[in-house]
Amino acid sequence: MAQHLAVVAPSPVVTPLVDIAIPVYNEEHDLERSVRRLRRYLDHRFPFEARITVVDNASTDATWAIAQRLALELDGVRATRLKEKGRGRAVRHAWFESDAAIVAYMDVDLSTDLDALLPLVAPLISGHSDVAIGSRLVRGARVSRGPKREMISRGYNLLLHLVLGTEVRDAQCGFKAARVEAARRLLPLIDNQEWFFDTELLVQAQRAGLRIYEVPVDWTDDPDSRVDVVATAIEDLRGVWRLSRQLRRFAAIGILSTLAYIACFSALRLVLPATFANALSLVLTAIANTAANRRFTFSAHRNGAARRDHLGGLAAFGIALALTTFAIAAVHLVAPGASRIVELIALVIANLVATTVRFLLLRAWIRPASRRGLGSDGDPDRFRARNSWAPRAVASVPPGYPNSTAR
């Protein structure tokens, strides 16, 4: 864990129900205004005892001095300084060190409307969910940001759905909370200490079968954001690849299948027309491909559903057959009498498209023998908390924690 110094305001120690971390790096212009605004909100409009923990991760400007002063002046504010950079590192440290039942974090610019804070933590307090996140992409959210940021955000979350099979709508919103026991269970599983921390937190939570609640938020883009979009995108793509164990195994099997397909097609093409050689090659490799993916990619070779899974594989084969047959027809339509090398190139390209479709279809159809993290009844609907929580559930508060109104 990173070395740190801590300053605690000299006020009576009260264990808060909620501890809100604000990670900061060179935020001397926004820090004081945001902390005072958040503290006023918590004092007058938030019904539970809450603390603000400012986590300065290696700032080089006056951020740390401002954080120290705020911790000394304001009740319910403390400050911690880390010697290393990293937003994920800052959140990890604050959550590990917290004595609160609910840990949260938000960005220092307070882009998310603070009225979303109670809906965020309420399902955690009630025990309905383990992790809660603000979402700008669910129904009911109101977002003000430019088309470039909107397109990047939606594209990134679509990538997470396709590659990692995530179920949450918005992995990047800097407005998240968790029950402390869930947080301490997840944090050791997270490798990234920077911006990809958010995504990895949610992926690990979903894989662990924790209940994740998404709350729609009102969100206004910060025009002075210091996020390096290109560097962050590269970091995110590396993180997605690192977590995509299924995709890597599927790709390896796909490469072997493609090589086998090329060999079969080349041999059969010596005695059969192109369309027949293509169909027979696809049938042979599709059966082997589905069997290999059931065993190595999806760990489903003992799920008792081999017939169903192979039927799904044959459906994917049908799509591949249609795409490759179209490719052959297109080649001979555009270039009558094309060589077998040209045919083979067109078929390989069509197979790459078909392989992508196959991955998505097989992942939807094939289920492992036991889905880790689900309840004992194996009900996939319990894998993620749906947006069905009602505010009256807040009435259930863990014993021993203050339930104070405005102080």
C-alpha positions, 0 to 999 in steps of 0.5 A, a space after each residue: 500500500 502506498 505511503 501516506 500522511 493523514 490529517 484528521 480534524 480535531 473534532 469528536 470522533 463519530 463513526 460515519 455510516 457513509 465515507 465519501 472519498 474524493 481522489 485529487 491530483 493538482 486540483 487547487 482551483 476546484 478542491 475547496 469550492 467542491 468540498 465546502 459545497 459537498 459538506 453543506 449538502 451532507 449537513 443539510 440535505 443528507 439524512 445519514 452521518 457522512 464523512 468526506 475523505 480527500 485523497 491527494 495522490 502526489 499533487 505538485 501544486 497547492 492541493 495538499 495544503 488546501 486539503 489539510 486546511 479543510 480537514 482542520 476547519 470543517 467537521 466531517 472532513 479528513 485528508 490523506 496524501 499518497 506518494 504515488 499517482 493514480 485515481 484507482 490507488 487513491 480510492 483503494 486506499 480510502 476504502 481499505 482505511 475506512 471504518 464506515 459501513 458504506 464507502 463511496 467516491 465521487 470526482 472532485 468536479 462534482 459533475 454528478 448532481 448531489 441529489 443522486 447520493 441518497 438513491 446511490 447509497 440507500 440500496 446498500 444501506 438496506 442490504 438490497 445491493 452490494 455495489 451501486 453506481 451512477 449511470 448516465 446511460 440508463 433511462 431517467 438520466 439527464 446528461 449535458 456533454 459534447 457529442 465527442 465525449 458521448 460517442 466515446 462513452 457509448 462506444 466504450 461501454 458497448 465494447 465492454 458488453 461485447 468483449 467482457 459480457 458486462 451487464 451494467 450500462 455505464 462503467 465509467 461514471 465517477 460516482 460509485 459506492 459499495 458496502 465495505 465488506 464487498 469493497 474489501 472483497 473486491 479490492 485485492 482482485 483489482 490490478 489497475 490503479 488508474 482510470 481502468 479501476 472503475 471498470 475492473 471493479 465492476 467486472 470483478 463484482 459481476 464475476 463474483 456474483 455481487 448485486 450491482 445497482 445502477 441509479 440514473 444521474 443528472 450529469 454535467 460535463 466539466 469543460 476543464 477536465 484534465 483527463 487525457 482521452 488518448 492515454 486513457 483509451 489505450 489504458 482501457 483497451 489494455 485492461 479489457 484485453 487483460 480481463 478478456 480471458 474468454 476472448 483470448 481462448 476463443 481467438 486461439 481456437 479460432 486461429 486453429 479452426 481457420 487454419 484447419 478450414 483453409 487446409 480442408 478447403 484447399 484439399 476439397 477444392 481439388 475435387 469439388 466446386 468451391 461452394 461444396 468444398 466451402 460447406 463441407 469444410 465449415 461443417 467439419 471445423 464447426 463441430 470441432 470448434 464448438 467442442 473446443 470452445 465448450 471445453 476451453 473457452 466456456 468451461 461447459 463440457 460438463 453442463 449436461 447440454 452438449 446437444 443444445 450447445 452443438 445446435 447453437 454451434 450449427 446455427 453459428 455455422 449457418 451464419 458462417 456458411 451464408 457469409 462465406 457463400 456470399 463472399 464466393 458469389 461476390 468474388 465470381 460476380 466481380 471478377 469472373 474466373 478469379 483464382 483460388 488464391 483470391 477465393 481463399 482471401 475472400 473466404 478468410 475475410 468472411 470467416 473473420 466476420 463470422 468468427 465475431 458473430 460466432 463468439 457473441 452467439 456461443 457466449 449467449 447460448 453456452 453456459 458453464 456447468 455452474 455459474 460462479 457467483 449465482 445463488 444456489 438456485 442458479 437464477 441468472 436474474 439474481 446475478 445483478 440487481 435490477 432497477 426496482 429498488 424503492 426509496 422506502 427501503 432506506 428504513 432498514 439501517 444497520 444497528 449502531 450507526 447514527 441516523 441523524 437529520 440535518 445537523 
